[in-house]
Amino acid sequence: MTASEVASLLSLKSICVPAPEREVLGGYTGDLLSWVMGRAKPDDAWITIMSNQNIAAVAMLTDVSMVILAENVAPDAGVAELCEAKSINLFSSELPAYELCVKLEKLI
């Protein structure tokens, strides 16, 4: 399933979508960036409430397909532009991280 398909089915708000056809093969949820770096897998959808520019660095290092900001979290200033430049798909959702995880698991 692609990032754009996941976004549509989960009713995510698009913030930055430079690679909509990127495949999503799994998911990971976490907010401690060093923990995410060691555990998220390539092609995961990463669900977090972190909103600073470090999410772009972690997304690049882990090669996740998309970052989903849960609970209506908005990215800090400049994060969307950084994600666009690094081809990182960035979305947001009003749902809590747990509910996003449950819904994502049913999709993939």
C-alpha positions in Angstrom: 0.0 0.0 0.0 1.3 3.5 -0.8 1.7 6.4 1.5 -1.1 8.3 -0.3 -3.4 5.3 0.0 -2.7 5.0 3.7 -3.3 8.8 4.1 -6.6 8.5 2.3 -7.9 5.5 4.2 -6.8 7.0 7.6 -8.2 10.5 6.7 -4.8 12.1 7.3 -4.1 15.7 6.6 -1.3 16.2 4.1 1.5 18.5 5.2 4.2 17.6 2.7 3.9 14.7 0.2 6.9 14.6 -2.1 6.8 10.8 -2.5 3.1 9.7 -2.5 3.8 6.4 -4.2 6.3 5.3 -1.5 5.3 1.8 -0.2 4.3 1.4 3.4 5.1 -2.1 4.7 4.8 -1.7 8.4 4.5 0.8 11.2 6.3 2.1 14.3 5.2 4.4 17.0 7.5 6.3 19.3 8.6 9.7 20.5 12.1 9.0 21.9 14.1 9.7 18.7 17.1 7.6 19.6 14.8 4.7 20.3 13.0 5.1 17.0 16.4 5.2 15.2 17.2 1.8 16.5 13.8 0.2 15.9 11.9 1.7 13.1 12.3 -0.2 9.8 12.6 1.0 6.2 9.2 1.5 4.7 7.4 1.8 8.0 4.8 4.5 8.7 6.2 6.3 11.8 3.6 7.7 14.2 4.8 10.3 16.7 3.9 13.5 18.5 7.4 15.0 18.0 7.2 18.1 15.8 10.7 19.5 15.5 13.2 19.3 12.7 14.8 16.2 14.2 11.9 14.1 12.9 13.3 14.7 9.4 16.7 13.5 10.4 15.3 10.3 12.0 13.0 9.7 9.1 16.0 9.9 6.7 18.2 7.6 8.9 15.5 5.0 9.3 14.2 5.4 5.7 10.5 5.3 6.8 7.8 5.8 4.2 5.9 8.5 6.0 5.7 10.4 9.3 2.3 10.8 10.9 1.9 13.5 13.6 -0.8 12.3 16.0 -3.2 14.3 18.1 -3.4 17.3 15.8 0.3 18.1 16.4 1.5 20.7 13.9 5.1 20.6 12.7 7.4 23.4 14.0 8.4 26.2 11.6 10.5 25.0 8.8 9.9 21.3 9.3 7.6 20.9 6.3 10.1 22.6 4.0 12.9 20.4 5.3 10.8 17.3 4.7 10.0 18.4 1.2 13.6 18.9 0.4 14.5 15.5 1.8 11.5 13.6 0.1 9.9 12.8 3.5 6.1 12.3 3.4 4.6 14.2 6.4 1.0 14.0 7.5 -1.0 14.8 10.6 -4.1 13.3 12.3 -6.5 14.3 15.0 -6.4 10.7 16.3 -4.3 9.6 19.3 -1.3 7.5 18.4 -2.9 4.3 19.7 -5.9 4.6 17.5 -3.7 5.3 14.5 -1.7 2.2 15.2 -4.9 0.0 15.5 -6.2 1.4 12.2 -2.8 1.1 10.4 -2.5 -2.5 11.5 -5.8 -3.3 9.9 -4.7 -1.8 6.6 -1.3 -3.5 6.1 
